Each structure stands twice: as C-alpha cells, then as structure tokens.
Amino acid sequence: MAAELDHRFGIPGVAKVCEGNGGLPRVRITGAFGEGEVYLHGAHVTSWKPAGNDEVLFVSTKSHWQEGQAIRGGIPICFPWFGPKAGAAKAPPHGLVRTRPWALHAIAREDGRLRATLELFSDQSTRGYFPHELRVSLDVVVGPALSLALTVRNTGPLPFTFEEALHSYFAVSDVRRILLHGLEGVGFVDKTADGARRLGEPGPIAIVAETDRVYLRTEAGVTIEDPVWARRIVVSKSGSRTTVVWNPWVAKARAMPDFGDDEWMGMVCVETANVLDDAVSLAPGESHTMTATIELRRAMA
C-alpha cells in the first residue's frame, strides 16, 4: 500500500510515503525547513522538527502502533465528540476518526513548504454512533511553522452538532518548570474536580498536579515557555473557541498501558478545540474549518 501511494503522491527528495511503526503507512516530509511526519492512521501528525532544532512533539515510547488503536502522542484528532460520548458507554473515547485509516488526497509544494491533504467520509460504521453524512479533511503544512487545518463539511440533508480537537502533545524539559501564557483570566471547566467551573487565573499557568482543564470562549493563542530548554512553543489558532490543557501526572500516567510511568514529566497537551459550550453546529451544505499553527522560538520573552 505504501509503495503504491508513494508512486502516486511522492515527491522525490522531499515527500515519501513509506511504512512506519507497526507497518502503518505514513508521509515523511523533509526539506531545508526541517522535517515532519503524518500517519494515515487517524491522520495523525507524529513528528515536527524545524531545521536545526529538536523534536517539538511528544510521542510515548509505549504507544500502540496498530490498527484499531490510538497513537499516544503527536496530534490526534478528536471528532465528533470529545472525551466519552454522552449516553453511549461503548462508544470510543474522543470520537470516531483517530483510529481509522484516512485517504491520502494530495501532496504538493507550496511557497517553499509541503502540504499533505488527507480526507475521511462517513460510512456505515460511523453512522452507528453519529448518523450523519459528512466529509472531514486535514491539511498539514510543514515548513518553518507547522500548520494544521481541520475542515468538516455537512454533506447530508440534516443539521448536526459536533465537538472537535487537535489534541496536541508537546515535548517539554520538565512540565513542573514550564509556564503557559495566553489564558490569563479565562474561565475553565476543571475535569479533575467533576467538571467544576473555575474562574481564570490572573497570571501564567504552572502545572503542579494532574491537570485537565477546558478553557471556554477563548480565541487567544498560547505560548509554552520552557526555560530549561530555552525555547518557546507558540500555538496560534482560528475557528476555535476552546483550549484544553492536560497532563496526567503520576497516578494516571502509571495507570495508562500506552504511556510510560514517568513520561508525564516530559509533555504537556495544549489543544486547539471546540467542545462543551463551544460545540459547532452545521446546516446542510455548510462547512467549518479549525486551524492550529505551531512555531518554535529560541529567544525567551
């Protein structure tokens, strides 16, 4: 499969479709700007290294790399619900698309960058949990920045409402040493406290315990300040009114079979999303695009 796709879509020297972990097909992109990687399994971005820099994304060494299993780390796509599906205990957590094979639609050069487009359509298996007709596409642009655009189109006769997230895992030196800027004063839902609604904090966010926060009604970007590695990861977004911040901390990390016991120290999730109060409704024929752009900056603010 990978060889056939590479023959159709590959660009010699810069974009190659090949087998990755577990034999799953992936697109490897390389250039003067750096390198990136996206798996067709879940349309899952698993690596981005700007030229001359270390890896920006975190992927667990314990991740499962097999059909039907979610990859732990990178940038999973959550759709059309976030977390457990209300009233459907057997529904897969975080939706239907992160464990499904997506179709590779195109790879193209674009202003010195590389764009890969993947797409997924509703079918009999998705309609069992989400009875609507739709097309979902992901554009991944690898260059000096990493950009993702998730587009959902209602191709059926009925309106529907959905949640979505680009569940980005970022590599950090020590999560206890970082600060998150950009969410000052924004209220959030605290999922570690049975969904209690909290007032926003006046200053930058420090991670000091298990953290699972859904910041609502915010279109602001977030900067991850990492003084140990002397770098900042800047996440800007559009079409998104929710930001999720997550770290499992000690006990939850040890309880997850696809996550190393001590890996919680080296990651933080800052997720571009529309969930809970910010869920998106689409009329027939309408589409919605949510974007996230990730930049790495060496100089500290």
C-alpha positions in Angstrom: 0.0 0.0 0.0 2.7 2.5 1.0 4.7 1.8 -2.2 1.6 2.4 -4.4 0.8 5.6 -2.6 4.4 6.8 -2.9 4.3 6.2 -6.6 1.1 8.3 -6.9 1.8 11.1 -4.5 5.5 11.1 -3.5 7.8 14.0 -4.4 11.4 12.7 -4.8 13.7 14.1 -2.1 11.1 15.9 -0.1 7.9 13.8 0.4 7.8 10.0 0.7 5.0 7.6 1.6 6.5 4.6 3.5 5.8 2.2 6.2 6.2 3.5 9.7 5.8 1.9 13.1 3.7 -1.3 13.1 3.8 -1.2 9.3 1.3 1.7 9.2 1.7 4.0 6.2 3.0 7.5 6.8 4.1 10.5 4.9 7.6 11.7 5.6 8.4 15.3 4.7 11.9 16.7 4.6 13.4 20.0 3.3 15.6 22.9 4.2 12.8 24.0 6.7 13.1 20.7 8.7 11.0 17.6 8.7 7.6 16.3 9.7 5.6 13.0 9.7 1.9 12.2 9.4 0.4 8.8 9.6 -2.7 7.9 7.5 -3.9 6.0 10.6 -6.0 8.7 12.2 -4.5 11.5 10.0 -2.1 11.7 12.9 0.9 14.1 12.9 3.6 12.4 15.0 6.7 14.5 14.4 7.9 18.0 13.6 11.5 19.1 13.8 12.2 22.6 12.4 15.7 22.8 10.8 18.4 22.9 13.5 16.1 22.1 16.3 15.0 19.1 18.4 11.6 17.4 18.2 8.7 19.7 19.2 6.0 16.9 19.6 5.9 14.2 22.3 5.1 10.6 21.4 5.1 7.9 24.1 7.6 5.1 23.9 4.8 2.8 25.0 2.4 3.9 22.2 0.5 1.2 20.3 1.1 1.2 16.6 -1.6 -0.9 15.2 -5.0 -0.7 13.5 -7.9 0.0 15.9 -5.6 1.5 18.5 -5.0 5.2 19.0 -1.4 6.5 18.8 -0.4 8.1 22.1 1.1 11.5 21.5 1.7 13.7 18.5 -1.5 15.4 17.4 -4.5 13.1 17.5 -7.8 14.3 16.0 -10.9 14.1 18.3 -14.2 14.2 16.4 -17.2 14.3 16.5 -17.2 14.2 20.3 -14.5 14.9 22.9 -13.9 12.5 25.8 -16.6 10.0 26.4 -19.8 10.2 24.3 -22.8 11.1 26.4 -25.2 8.2 26.8 -23.1 5.8 24.9 -20.7 4.0 27.2 -19.4 1.7 24.5 -18.6 4.5 22.1 -14.8 5.0 21.5 -13.4 7.9 23.6 -12.6 11.1 21.7 -14.7 10.1 18.7 -14.5 8.0 15.6 -11.6 9.3 13.4 -8.4 8.8 15.4 -8.3 5.1 14.9 -9.5 4.9 11.3 -7.4 4.9 8.1 -7.7 8.2 6.2 -7.3 8.5 2.4 -4.3 10.5 1.2 -5.7 13.0 -1.2 -2.7 15.1 -2.3 0.9 16.2 -1.5 2.1 19.5 -3.0 4.8 22.1 -2.8 3.5 25.4 -1.5 5.7 28.5 -1.2 8.8 26.5 -0.1 6.6 24.4 2.2 5.0 21.0 1.8 1.2 20.4 2.1 -0.3 16.9 2.7 -4.1 16.6 2.5 -6.0 13.6 4.0 -9.7 13.0 4.0 -12.3 10.8 5.5 -16.0 10.2 4.7 -18.9 9.0 6.7 -19.8 5.3 6.2 -21.8 2.5 7.7 -19.5 2.2 10.7 -19.5 5.9 11.6 -23.3 6.2 11.2 -23.8 3.7 14.0 -22.6 6.3 16.5 -23.1 9.6 14.5 -25.9 9.2 12.0 -24.9 12.0 9.6 -23.3 12.4 6.2 -20.1 14.3 6.3 -16.6 14.8 4.8 -13.6 15.5 7.1 -10.3 16.7 5.7 -7.0 17.6 7.3 -4.4 19.8 5.6 -0.9 19.5 7.2 1.6 22.1 6.1 5.2 21.5 7.1 7.6 24.4 6.8 9.3 26.9 9.3 6.0 26.5 11.1 3.6 23.5 11.4 0.1 24.3 10.4 -3.0 22.1 10.6 -6.5 22.8 9.2 -9.3 20.5 10.1 -12.4 21.0 7.9 -15.8 19.4 8.5 -18.5 19.6 5.8 -22.1 18.6 6.3 -22.9 16.6 3.1 -26.3 15.3 4.3 -29.8 16.7 4.5 -29.9 17.3 8.2 -28.1 19.7 10.6 -25.7 18.3 13.2 -23.6 19.5 16.1 -20.1 18.2 16.8 -17.1 18.6 19.1 -13.5 18.6 17.8 -9.9 18.9 19.0 -6.4 18.8 17.7 -5.1 17.1 20.8 -1.5 18.3 20.6 1.1 16.8 22.8 4.2 18.9 23.2 7.7 17.8 24.3 9.0 19.8 27.3 12.1 19.6 29.5 10.1 19.2 32.7 6.4 20.0 33.0 6.9 21.3 36.5 9.2 24.0 35.2 7.2 25.4 32.3 4.7 28.3 32.2 1.7 28.7 29.8 0.9 32.2 28.7 -2.2 33.4 26.9 -5.0 32.0 29.1 -4.8 34.6 31.9 -8.3 35.4 33.2 -10.0 32.8 31.1 -12.6 30.7 33.0 -12.3 26.9 32.7 -14.0 23.6 33.4 -11.9 21.5 35.8 -12.3 17.9 34.8 -10.2 16.8 37.8 -13.0 18.2 40.0 -16.1 16.7 38.4 -16.4 19.5 35.9 -16.4 22.3 38.4 -16.4 25.8 36.7 -13.4 27.9 37.8 -12.5 31.5 37.4 -9.4 32.2 35.4 -6.1 32.7 37.0 -4.5 36.2 36.8 -1.1 35.1 35.8 0.7 32.4 33.6 -0.4 28.8 34.3 2.0 26.5 36.1 1.4 22.7 36.1 1.7 21.5 39.7 -0.6 18.4 39.8 -2.8 16.4 37.5 -4.3 19.0 35.1 -7.4 18.6 32.8 -8.8 22.0 32.1 -11.2 23.1 29.3 -10.9 26.8 28.8 -14.0 28.1 27.1 -14.8 31.1 24.9 -11.2 31.9 24.1 -9.6 32.6 20.7 -6.2 33.5 22.1 -3.0 31.7 21.3 -0.9 30.0 23.9 2.9 30.1 24.5 4.6 27.3 26.3 7.7 28.9 28.0 10.4 26.3 28.7 13.3 27.9 30.5 15.3 24.7 30.8 15.4 24.1 27.0 15.5 27.9 26.4 12.6 27.7 23.9 9.1 28.8 23.4 6.4 26.9 21.6 3.8 29.3 20.2 0.4 27.9 19.3 -2.0 30.2 17.4 -5.4 29.3 16.1 -8.5 30.2 14.2 -12.0 28.8 14.1 -11.6 27.6 17.7 -13.1 28.9 20.9 -11.8 26.3 23.3 -8.3 25.5 24.6 -7.7 22.3 26.6 -4.6 21.9 28.9 -3.8 18.4 30.0 -1.1 16.5 32.0 -1.9 13.1 33.6 0.7 13.5 36.4 1.9 10.5 38.4 -1.0 8.2 39.2 -2.9 8.4 35.9 0.3 8.0 33.9 1.1 4.8 35.7 -2.5 3.5 35.0 -2.3 4.0 31.2 -0.9 1.0 29.4 0.3 3.0 26.4 2.1 5.7 28.4 5.4 5.4 30.3 5.2 5.7 34.1 7.5 8.8 34.2 6.7 10.3 30.8 4.3 12.8 32.3 7.3 14.9 33.2 8.2 15.4 29.5 5.0 16.5 28.0 2.0 18.9 28.1 -1.1 19.0 25.9 -2.3 22.3 24.7 -5.2 21.5 22.5 -7.0 23.6 19.8 -10.7 22.7 20.2 -14.4 23.4 20.1 -16.0 21.4 22.9 -18.8 21.7 25.5 -20.3 25.2 25.3 -18.3 25.8 22.1 -19.5 22.8 20.1 -20.1 23.6 16.4 -23.4 23.3 14.5 -23.6 22.9 10.8 -26.6 23.2 8.5 -26.7 21.0 5.3 -24.0 22.1 2.9 -22.1 24.2 5.4 -18.5 23.6 6.4 -16.3 24.7 9.3 -12.5 24.9 9.4 -10.4 25.0 12.6 -6.7 25.7 12.3 -3.7 25.5 14.6 -0.3 26.9 13.8 2.8 25.9 15.8 6.0 27.9 15.9 9.3 27.3 17.8 11.2 30.3 19.0 14.5 30.1 20.7 14.7 33.5 22.3 12.9 33.9 25.6 10.4 36.7 26.1 
